[in-house]
Amino acid sequence: MKLEKGKTKISIEDKLATDLLELIKNKHKSLIRLGNSELIMLFWHIGNKLNKYFESIEGIELEKSVIKSISTRLAAKYGSFFFERDLKKMKLFVDLFPELSEIKQFVYFVSWRHILLLLQISDWNERRFFLSYKIKHGLSVKDLRRKISIGIYEKSNLGKAWKKKGKPPIGEIPKKTINCLKIPPISFELIIRNDKALDNVFKKPILFPFCKLTKPSNGFSKKSKKSIKTQDQLFEEIVEEIEKYRRDLNTWLNTHFNFLFWELGNRINQKILNNDGNNHTKAIIQNTSFLLEKKYGRNFSEKQLNASVKFANQFQDIGIVSRIAYLISWDHILLLLPLKEIEAVLFYARLTAIKGLSAENLRKQIVKKVYEQSPGAKKTEQALLNSLKNPMTETTIVKKGNSIEEGTIVNYEFDDIHNNLVVQNIFKNSFFINFVTSDQ
């Protein structure tokens, strides 16, 4: 089957490849948004802790000394995101955007580099004008800087209105005014179209310090006898914030990435069945993978697509897929696909997550038949399997104006091992790093 369009009909491969490329593109954007947004939230929380600490001490010189000391220790532990100048910018970020609820409105649609540019604007209204303008028009950092430099705010109706009225001094804007001047709502479709302007936090030269930031550490540093006790407490609070960020981000990135492969397999199955292409499945997957590899590399080879199809076929229940995707990496999933029993897959996924097994060590456990030799393992996993297929649900009631809307929250029980979960560095997943550093 050749890779070309017919005169009157587009081939199944072309239709399928177009569909899958759109899925991959959207997932790629989601991972970039997640990486960027969680990094910004981390920086805000660190800035907030610094500000609260400095409220209890007096003297600019002492503040400078503390920031210098803390930054030296953090940079040694986590890399170049935490130099002295960076901590000062985190403090300023909280000073200029003090409301966490406001941060959550725009955190998915800007990068830290955009925020650094906005922090240079002293006027409260102008800063929020350009934040909204960036979101609405999807500006890159370069384009946003140019818009600021040519003075479009002063030329806007909002800028002219404030100029006539007189700008209130910084820090003296009433809280009621702040609450009334929220960032204008932007449609999700508009955001997606303009996502190309969002920096990719995984790309070089950001990649190296970002990898270090997500790398599992050996716990807190030992306290220095010479340091001030409260300063040590501040350092440990910031480290705890970073460690929580690291755990959560590694887990969510891994889960989203695994779901991508499951969704690919699911889409392929649907497309082939809808087009009655069962007799040509092998050729369709082969040709489709050729088109996908041109864009995203070896992640989407024929072998990987076949594995995705098998993954989707074997695990059609979303609860079971969620469990597996949450606990282990795609490298581990590839080793578990040949297993015939779902209970065995769940057992080895749990074992991998608790003991932090590498793919090679997981292979050894499977060869040793640890599942078969563990008394009660099958019964335990069958009970879990039943809870995954029949998850607990909660009914929520939300009042909107005069109407009442009901919603359902599905709760898959992951808490039984969460506290004992060994978080693996997502950058050790060779498939992931190839995916997130590629062009959008």
N, C-alpha and C positions, 0 to 999 in steps of 0.2 A: 504494500500500500504506500503510495508516494505522498510526500508532504507538499501537496499543492491543492488549490481550490479548483473544483470542477467549474465548468462553464455556467451551469445553472444551479448548482447545489454546493454549499459549503460542507466539507467533510466533517465527520464526527470528531476527528482529532482536533480540528481547528476550533470547533464549538467548545469542546471540552477544555482545550488549552486556554481559550479566552476566559472561560468561566473560572478555571483554577488560578490563572494569573491575577484575576480580580480578587479572588479570595486571599491569595498570598500577599498581594499588595496591601489589602486592608489589614491583614494580620501584622504585616511588617510595620505599618503605621501605628497600630495599636501598641506594639512592643516599644516603639520609639517614644510614643506619648507616655507610656507607663514609666519607662526609664527616666525620661526628663522630668515628669511630674513628681515622682517619688524623690528624686534628687533635690528638687526645689523645696518640697515639704520638709526634707531633712534639714536643709540649710535654714529654713524659717524656724524650726524647733530649736536648733542650736543657737541661733541669734536670740531667740526668746529666753533661753536659759542664761545666756550671757547678760542680757539686759536685766533680768531679775536679780542676778548675782550682783551686778554693779549698783543696783538700787540700795544695797546694804553697805556699800563702802563709799568712802569719800576721797576725792583727789584724782585729777587727770593722770598724774604720773603713776599712781598705783594701778589705775586701770590699764595704762599702757604696759606696765610691767607684767600684770596678770595675763593679758592677751598674748604677749610675747612668749611667756612661759608655757601657756596652754597650747599655743599654736606649734611650738617646737615639739612638744610631746605628741600632739595629734598627727602632725606631718610625718614624724618618724614611724608612727603606727599605721597610718592610713594613706599617706601620699600627699601629692601637691594640691589637693582641694582645700587644704587647711593651713595654708601659710598665714602669716599675720594679717596681710592685706585682705585675705579672704574672710577671716573672722570679723574684721571690721565691716566688711560689706554685708555679712549676715546680720550683724547688729543693726546696720542702717536699713536693711530690708524690713526688719520688724518695726523699726521706728516709723518708716514711711507707709507700711502696710500692716498695722497692728492687729487687725481683725482676721482671725483664722477663717471665719466663715466667708470673708471676701476672697481670701487666697484660693479657697476651694472652687470659687466661681471661674477662675481663669487658669488654674495651674496646669490643666491638660492642653492648653493652647499656646503656651509660650515656653521658651527655653530660659535657662539661667543667664545666657548671654543677652537675651532681650531684657531681662530684669535688670541686669547690671547697667544697661544703657538707660533704662527708665529711672534708675536711682540717681542719675546725674541731673535730673530735672528737679529743681527746687519747688516749683509751684505745684500745689496739690491738684488743682483742676487740670493743668496741662499734662501732668503725669498720667492721670486717669484718661484723659482724652486720647493720648497716644497708645495707651494700653488697649483701649477699645478699638482704636483705628488699626492697630496691628492685628488684632483678632479678626476683625471684619474683613480686612484686605489680605490677610495671610502674608505679611511682609517679612522678608528676611532681615537679619540684623543690619546688613548693609543698606537695604532700602529704608528701614525704619530710621536709621541714623541720618540718611539724606532728607527724609521728610521733616525730621526735627530741625535740621540745619537750615532749610529753606523757609521755616516759619509758617507752616500751614495752620498751626493752632491759632496764631494771632489773626490770620485771615479768615478763620472760621467764625460762624455766628456765635458759637459758645465763647470763643476767645474775645470777640468784640463786645459781647454782653458783659463779661467780667471786667473788661477794661473800663467800660463806662461806670459800672457799679463800684469798682474799686476792689482789689484783691485783698482778702483777709490775711493777716499775718500768719506765717507758718506756725502750726501748733495751736491756733486759736479758733479753728473751725468748730462750731458746735456739733456735738455728736448726732443730734437730730438731722443736721444737714448731711453728715456723712452717710447716715442710714438711707436718706432719700436719694443720694447720688450713687446708686449701685451701677456696676458695669452693665450697659445695655445688653439684653439677651440676644445671642447670635444663634442662628439656626445651625443644627448639627451638619446638615448637608453642605452648608457653606464652609464650615470648618474642614470637612473632609476634602473638599476641592482645593483648599489652600494649605493643606498639610505639608506640601513640599517646602514651605518656608520654615518649618520647625526643624531646629538643629537635631542631628542624630547624635545622642550622647555616647553611642558606642564607637563612633568613628575616631580615627586618629586626628589630632594629637591627644584627644580626650581619653582614648581607649586605655592607655597604660594606667593612669591614675584611677580610672573607673574600675578596671580589673582588680586593682589592689584594694579598692574600697569594698568590693563585693567578696573578696577572698576571706574564707573563714579564719578567724584568729584563735589564739590560744587563751583568750580571756583577758581580764584587766591587767594593766601594768602594775608592778609593785609600787607602793607609796614611797616617796622619797622622805627620809627623816628630816631633811632641811626645809621642805616645803611647808606652806601654811596649810593647816588642816582643812579649812573651808575651800581653799583652792584645789586641793585634792578631791574634795567632794564634787566640785564643779566639773573637774576633768572626768571623774567617773560617771557623772550624770550624762555628759556629752558622749562618752564612750558607749554607755548603755543605749542612748538614742541611735547611735551609728550601728550598733550590733543588732538592734531591732530592725532597722532599715535593711541591713544586710540579709538577715534571715527572711524577712517578708519579701524582699525584691527577688532574691534567688528562687524562692518557692513559687512566686507568681509568674516570673518569667519562664521557669521550667514548665509550669502547668499550661500556660498559654501556648508555648511552643509545641508541646505534645498534642494539645488539642488541634493544632494546625494540621498535623499529619492524620489525625483521626478524621477531621473534616474533609481533607483531600480524598481519603479513601471512600468516605461516604458519598461525596459528590461524584466520584468516578463510578461507583456502583449505580447510583441513580441515573447518570447520563447513559451508561451502557445499556441498562435495562430499558430505559425510555426509548432508546433507538434500536432495540432488538439486535444489539451487537454482540451477543454472547459467543457467536462463532468466530468473531474476530477480536476478542478481548485482548489477547496477547499483542497483536499488531497495533491496536488502538493505544494501549498503555505505552508501548515502545515508541511510537511516533509522538505521542503527547509529551512523554518525558524529554524527548529531543528538543521540543519547543520550549519547555520549561527550563531546561538546563542552560539554554542560551542566556536566560535572564538571571537565574539565581544559582547556577552552578550545581555541584554534585549532590546537594540536598534533595534534588528532585530527579535523580537518575531513575532508570527503569526499575532497578532493584528497590529503591526507596518507595516508589509508587506502588509496587507490588506488596511491599510490607505494609504500606498505609491501607491498601485495600483489604489485606488480611486482618489488620487491626480493627478496621470498621466492621468487617464481617463477623469476627469472633466476639466483639464486645459492642452490642447494639444498644444496651441499656446505658443511659447517660450517667446514672449513679455509679456504675462500675467503672466507666471510662473516667469519671471525675476522680475516683479513688486512685486509679493507676497513674493518671496524669499528674496528680498532686504529689505522689510519693517518690517517683523514680524518673530517670531521664530517658530520652529516646534510645540511647545506647542500651540501656537495661531492657526496655520494652522489646527491642529486636531479639534479645536472648530468650524472652518469655513467650514469644509468639508460637514457637513449635510445641509448647506444652498443651496437652489435650484437656486437662481439667482447669476450669476457671478458679477453683479453690486453690490449686497449686500456684497459679499466677498471683493471686492475692496474697498468699503466704510469702512468696519470694519478694513481692513488692514491699510488704511490711518488714521483712527481714533486712532488705537492702536499706530501707529508710532508717531503721533503728540502729543498725550497725555501721551505716555509711559505707556499704560495700561498693567497690569499684566494679566495672563491668566484668573484668577478669575474675575477680573474687566471687561474683555472683555466678559466673559460669562454673566455677569449682564447686559451689554449693549445690548446683543443679546436678552436676556429674556425680556427686556423693549421695544424691537422692535424700537430701536432708528433710524434705517435705514428707516423703514416704516413711522416714524413720522417726518422725516426731509424733508421739502419741497424742491423739485428740486434735491434731492440726486440721484435719478435714472437717471435723464437727465445728470447730471454732470459726473456720472460714465460711462454712455454710450458714452459720448464724449471722455473720457479717453480710454475706451475700443477700440474705433475706431482708436485712435492714436497708441495704443499698437499693434493692428493688422496690421496697416499700418505705420510702423515707418519711420522717416526721414532717408534718406541714403545719404552718401557722396561718391563720386568717387575720389579715390586717384590714382595718377600716379607716379610710381617709375621707375627711369632709372637705369638699371643694365647693365653696359658695353654698348654694341651697341643696346641692346633691351630695350623696354619700357613695363612695366607691369602695368595693371590696377587692383585696388582693391576696395572693397566697405566697408565703415564703417557704421554700423547700429547704430542709435542713438535713444534709448528709453528715452522719456522725464521723468526724475526723478527730475529735478531741481525745480519743483513747490513746493515741500515740504522739500527739502534737508536742507534748512536753519532752518526749524522748527522741524526737526527730533529729537526725544528724543532717544538717543543711549542707548540701554540696555546692561548690562553686559552679554557677551556670556556665562560666567560661571554660570549664573543663570539657564541656559538651562540644565536640568538634563541629557538629552540625549547626549548633546555635551561633557560634562565632562567625561562621561563614555566611549565615543568613543576615544577622543584624548589621554587619559592616558593609553589605552590598548596597548599591544604589536603589533608591525608591523607584 
